[in-house]
Amino acid sequence: MFKPIFFSMTALSLSFAQVASANDYSILVEEGAFYPEITYLAPGDTVTFTNNNTYSIEVIASDETWTTGSLATSMDYVLPISAETALAFGLVSDAEIAGTFSFDLAPLGDVNGDDDDAFDGTDGLESTN
């Protein structure tokens, strides 16, 4: 008698956990760039593009499957992310200004490849010997 109720409660809690895990990200479109240029996210998340330029812009996916439409100064566009969302995007008016989404985990430590700033587990620790 309790098994069906327990199963239903478990299924319900799992569905809430999936919904609760979605994140919202912001991308600012500034003079000549997207900030951040790479956004690490997952399907189910949303991204808000905000136009911080003094003129209207339009952001479009590299495969043209989605677009923000024309965004006037200070306007926002919310893009829901799915597994099928094109990950590369740019400005319609200037293809050189581009950004990407990534379903990979965000890098930790050294992102420049020079290993100078990488945390090695001993940074900031001094020997007491």
Secondary structure, DSSP 8 states (H G I E B T S, - for coil): -HHHHHHHHHHHHHHHHHHHT--EEEEEEETTEEESSEEE--TT-EEEEEE-SSS-B-EEETTSS-B---B-TT-EEEEE--TTS-SEEEESS-TTSEEEEE-S----S-SSSS-SS---S-TT-----
